[in-house]
Amino acid sequence: MDHSEFHMRVYPLRNRLVRFAARILKNVQNAEDAVHDVLLNFLTSRKNPDSYGNIEAAAIRAVRNRCIDLMNRDVINAELLKSYAMEVYHNYNNTPVNMVVVKKIREIIVTLTPDQQNTFNLFVVEGLKYHEIAAALDMNENTVRINLFRARNKIREKLLNDDQYAI
């Protein structure tokens, strides 16, 4: 891939990839390092960009795998792994009631399976469509729908079980 094609097709995805990696790693600097590594690999790759199919999905998958590698190598301590939670409603009002609900939702999200967390994150926060999430996470589109359905149901059930958070 030459520089001009890289800057046209891959580099515009940088901000989205950094946000995605930051939600996984809970550290912006480590996220930027992971994205930098992935972008450098794309740039130095001799592979034809059309061979990737959907370049955005390939980039998201590469960043996710790089983040998992970093976590597995204990670059990120175990406490950050346990506190892995996404920003569900990033532009939520800062009223005390809303902040309590957002905190409760974050706590619930941590209890979801990693596939459900990633699916929920990409759908709700990043706004990706089902087929884009399926390509990014190497899943069947129906599996993405099922993971999203189960994640929503678990969040809804746990909120409704707690009387003070009933909707």
C-alpha positions as CSV (number, residue, x, y, z in Angstrom):
1,M,0.0,0.0,0.0
2,D,1.5,3.3,-1.0
3,H,1.4,6.5,1.2
4,S,-1.4,8.3,-0.8
5,E,-3.7,5.3,-0.7
6,F,-3.0,4.8,3.0
7,H,-3.9,8.4,3.7
8,M,-7.1,8.2,1.7
9,R,-8.4,4.8,2.9
10,V,-6.9,3.9,6.3
11,Y,-5.7,7.1,8.1
12,P,-9.2,8.6,8.3
13,L,-10.2,5.7,10.6
14,R,-7.6,6.6,13.1
15,N,-9.8,8.5,15.6
16,R,-12.5,5.8,15.6
17,L,-9.8,3.2,16.1
18,V,-8.2,5.1,19.0
19,R,-11.6,5.5,20.7
20,F,-12.3,1.8,20.3
21,A,-8.9,0.8,21.7
22,A,-9.2,3.3,24.5
23,R,-12.5,1.7,25.7
24,I,-10.8,-1.7,25.7
25,L,-7.5,-0.7,27.3
26,K,-8.8,2.1,29.5
27,N,-5.7,4.1,28.7
28,V,-5.5,6.6,25.8
29,Q,-1.8,6.4,25.5
30,N,-1.7,2.7,25.2
31,A,-4.6,2.9,22.8
32,E,-2.7,5.3,20.6
33,D,0.3,3.0,20.7
34,A,-1.8,0.0,19.7
35,V,-3.4,2.0,16.8
36,H,-0.1,3.3,15.7
37,D,1.3,-0.3,15.5
38,V,-1.7,-1.4,13.5
39,L,-1.5,1.6,11.1
40,L,2.2,1.1,10.7
41,N,1.5,-2.6,9.8
42,F,-1.1,-1.5,7.2
43,L,1.3,1.0,5.7
44,T,4.3,-1.3,5.5
45,S,2.2,-4.2,4.3
46,R,2.8,-5.3,0.8
47,K,-0.7,-6.6,0.6
48,N,-3.1,-5.2,-1.9
49,P,-5.7,-3.1,0.0
50,D,-8.5,-4.6,-2.0
51,S,-7.6,-8.1,-0.6
52,Y,-8.8,-6.9,2.8
53,G,-12.4,-6.6,1.6
54,N,-13.8,-4.1,4.1
55,I,-10.7,-2.2,5.2
56,E,-12.5,-0.6,8.1
57,A,-13.5,-4.0,9.5
58,A,-10.0,-5.3,9.0
59,A,-8.6,-2.3,10.9
60,I,-11.1,-2.7,13.8
61,R,-10.3,-6.4,14.0
62,A,-6.5,-5.7,13.9
63,V,-6.8,-3.1,16.7
64,R,-8.9,-5.4,18.8
65,N,-6.4,-8.2,18.4
66,R,-3.5,-5.9,19.2
67,C,-5.3,-4.7,22.4
68,I,-5.9,-8.3,23.4
69,D,-2.2,-9.1,22.8
70,L,-1.3,-6.1,25.1
71,M,-3.6,-7.3,27.8
72,N,-2.4,-10.9,27.6
73,R,1.2,-9.7,27.9
74,D,0.4,-8.0,31.2
75,V,1.2,-4.6,29.8
76,I,-2.1,-3.6,31.3
77,N,-2.5,-4.6,34.9
78,A,-5.3,-6.9,35.9
79,E,-7.3,-4.2,37.6
80,L,-7.9,-2.5,34.3
81,L,-9.1,-5.7,32.8
82,K,-11.7,-6.1,35.6
83,S,-12.9,-2.5,35.2
84,Y,-13.4,-2.8,31.5
85,A,-16.6,-0.8,30.9
86,M,-17.6,1.4,27.9
87,E,-19.1,4.8,27.8
88,V,-22.7,3.8,27.0
89,Y,-24.3,7.3,26.9
90,H,-21.3,9.5,26.1
91,N,-23.3,12.7,25.9
92,Y,-25.6,12.0,28.8
93,N,-26.7,14.9,31.1
94,N,-24.5,15.4,34.2
95,T,-27.4,15.5,36.6
96,P,-27.0,13.4,39.7
97,V,-29.8,10.9,38.8
98,N,-28.4,10.4,35.3
99,M,-24.9,9.9,36.6
100,V,-26.1,7.2,39.1
101,V,-27.9,5.4,36.2
102,V,-24.9,5.6,34.0
103,K,-22.7,4.3,36.8
104,K,-25.1,1.4,37.3
105,I,-25.2,0.6,33.6
106,R,-21.4,0.6,33.5
107,E,-21.3,-1.9,36.4
108,I,-23.8,-4.1,34.5
109,I,-21.8,-3.9,31.3
110,V,-18.7,-5.2,33.1
111,T,-20.6,-8.4,33.9
112,L,-21.4,-9.1,30.2
113,T,-19.4,-11.6,28.2
114,P,-16.5,-10.1,26.1
115,D,-18.4,-10.7,22.9
116,Q,-21.5,-9.0,24.3
117,Q,-19.4,-6.1,25.5
118,N,-17.7,-5.6,22.1
119,T,-20.9,-6.0,20.2
120,F,-22.7,-3.5,22.5
121,N,-19.8,-1.1,22.3
122,L,-19.6,-1.1,18.5
123,F,-23.4,-0.8,18.1
124,V,-24.3,1.7,20.8
125,V,-21.2,3.9,21.0
126,E,-19.6,3.6,17.6
127,G,-22.9,3.4,15.7
128,L,-21.9,0.5,13.4
129,K,-24.4,-1.6,11.6
130,Y,-24.9,-5.3,12.2
131,H,-22.9,-6.4,9.1
132,E,-20.1,-4.0,9.9
133,I,-19.9,-5.4,13.5
134,A,-20.0,-9.0,12.1
135,A,-17.1,-8.2,9.8
136,A,-15.1,-6.4,12.5
137,L,-15.5,-9.1,15.1
138,D,-15.3,-12.1,12.7
139,M,-18.8,-13.3,13.6
140,N,-21.9,-14.3,11.8
141,E,-24.5,-11.4,11.5
142,N,-27.0,-13.5,13.4
143,T,-24.5,-14.0,16.3
144,V,-24.1,-10.2,16.5
145,R,-27.8,-9.8,16.7
146,I,-28.1,-12.5,19.4
147,N,-25.2,-11.0,21.5
148,L,-26.7,-7.5,21.2
149,F,-30.2,-8.9,22.2
150,R,-28.7,-10.7,25.2
151,A,-26.7,-7.7,26.3
152,R,-29.7,-5.4,26.2
153,N,-31.9,-7.9,28.1
154,K,-29.3,-8.4,30.8
155,I,-29.0,-4.6,31.2
156,R,-32.7,-4.2,31.3
157,E,-33.3,-7.1,33.7
158,K,-30.7,-5.9,36.2
159,L,-32.0,-2.3,36.1
160,L,-35.6,-3.4,36.6
161,N,-34.7,-5.8,39.4
162,D,-33.4,-2.8,41.4
163,D,-36.5,-0.9,42.4
164,Q,-34.8,2.5,42.5
165,Y,-33.7,2.2,38.9
166,A,-37.0,0.9,37.5
167,I,-37.9,2.3,34.1
